[in-house]
């Protein structure tokens, strides 16, 4: 083997190593982006939970056309069911 072959081989090895490093950098960037998006989703979920909790703690009163007043319960499940009933009642009125 001559020196030029050895140098060419070494150069190819270095280029291959550089390409591998570039791919690793890209992989790390993608992983970081995924982590950032996951953190944003977690933050959004926490905000939604806080909003639901504040709804649960709020008494809501609705006055119908006939003058009757409905008090909506604090529980979220009851809240959704009772709002649906009010909407149906209002549609029927």
Buried (B, 14 or more C-beta within 10 A) or exposed (E): EEEEEEEEEEEEEEEEEEEEEEEEEEEEEEEEEEEEEEEEEEEEEEEEEEEEEEBBEEEBEBEEEEEEEBEBEEEEEEBEEBBEEBEEBEEEE
